[in-house]
Amino acid sequence: MLAVIGALGVAFALVLLLTPVSTHIIDAPCGSVLVPTKVHYSDAGELVFANTPSCREVRMARLPIGVVVGAAGLVFVVASLATGRRRA
């Protein structure tokens, strides 16, 4: 049972970190926390790839909850493995 809860926690954390986010400030897609979208612009005729600050802020706002959920899921998985070894 602990392993299932842990696996669900890790899966939910991955969904949180891989789901694209959007900001209402710009119309460009921001990507996800783990796979950000590169926004490009031209600077003196040179194409520059950069993440806009508003997208970075929206992505980083989701980071703490994703890390907490993932860490909790891993704790459940480790607890499941530890109790399983004690029973054997």
C-alpha positions as CSV (number, residue, x, y, z in Angstrom):
1,M,0.0,0.0,0.0
2,L,2.8,2.4,0.8
3,A,4.5,1.7,-2.5
4,V,1.3,2.6,-4.4
5,I,0.9,5.8,-2.5
6,G,4.6,6.6,-3.1
7,A,4.3,5.8,-6.8
8,L,1.3,8.0,-7.1
9,G,3.1,10.8,-5.3
10,V,6.1,10.6,-7.6
11,A,3.8,10.4,-10.7
12,F,1.8,13.4,-9.5
13,A,5.0,15.4,-9.0
14,L,6.2,14.6,-12.5
15,V,2.8,15.7,-13.9
16,L,3.2,19.0,-11.9
17,L,6.7,19.6,-13.2
18,L,6.0,18.6,-16.8
19,T,2.6,20.3,-17.3
20,P,3.1,23.5,-19.3
21,V,2.3,26.7,-17.5
22,S,1.0,30.0,-18.9
23,T,1.2,33.6,-17.8
24,H,-1.4,36.3,-18.5
25,I,1.3,38.9,-19.0
26,I,2.6,37.6,-22.4
27,D,0.9,35.4,-25.0
28,A,3.9,33.2,-25.6
29,P,3.9,29.6,-24.1
30,C,6.1,29.2,-21.1
31,G,6.7,25.5,-21.1
32,S,7.0,23.4,-18.0
33,V,9.3,23.5,-15.0
34,L,11.5,20.7,-16.3
35,V,11.2,21.6,-20.0
36,P,11.0,25.4,-20.5
37,T,10.1,26.9,-23.8
38,K,12.8,28.9,-25.3
39,V,11.6,32.4,-26.3
40,H,13.7,34.1,-28.9
41,Y,14.2,37.6,-29.9
42,S,16.5,39.6,-32.1
43,D,19.2,41.8,-30.6
44,A,21.1,43.9,-33.1
45,G,20.4,41.4,-35.8
46,E,21.4,38.4,-33.7
47,L,18.9,35.8,-32.7
48,V,19.0,35.4,-28.9
49,F,17.3,32.6,-27.0
50,A,16.1,33.6,-23.5
51,N,13.4,32.9,-21.0
52,T,11.3,35.9,-20.2
53,P,11.2,36.8,-16.5
54,S,7.4,36.5,-16.3
55,C,7.6,32.9,-17.6
56,R,10.4,32.0,-15.2
57,E,8.4,33.4,-12.3
58,V,5.3,31.3,-13.1
59,R,7.4,28.2,-13.6
60,M,9.4,28.6,-10.4
61,A,6.1,29.2,-8.4
62,R,5.2,25.6,-9.3
63,L,8.6,24.2,-8.3
64,P,8.2,24.1,-4.5
65,I,4.9,22.1,-4.5
66,G,6.3,19.7,-7.2
67,V,9.4,19.1,-5.1
68,V,7.4,18.6,-1.9
69,V,5.0,16.1,-3.5
70,G,7.9,14.2,-5.2
71,A,9.9,14.0,-1.9
72,A,6.8,12.8,0.0
73,G,6.3,10.1,-2.7
74,L,9.9,9.0,-2.5
75,V,9.6,8.8,1.3
76,F,6.6,6.5,0.9
77,V,8.5,4.4,-1.6
78,V,11.5,4.1,0.7
79,A,9.3,3.3,3.7
80,S,7.6,0.6,1.6
81,L,10.9,-1.0,0.7
82,A,12.2,-0.8,4.3
83,T,9.1,-2.5,5.7
84,G,9.1,-5.1,3.0
85,R,12.7,-6.1,3.8
86,R,11.9,-6.4,7.5
87,R,9.0,-8.8,6.9
88,A,11.2,-11.1,4.7
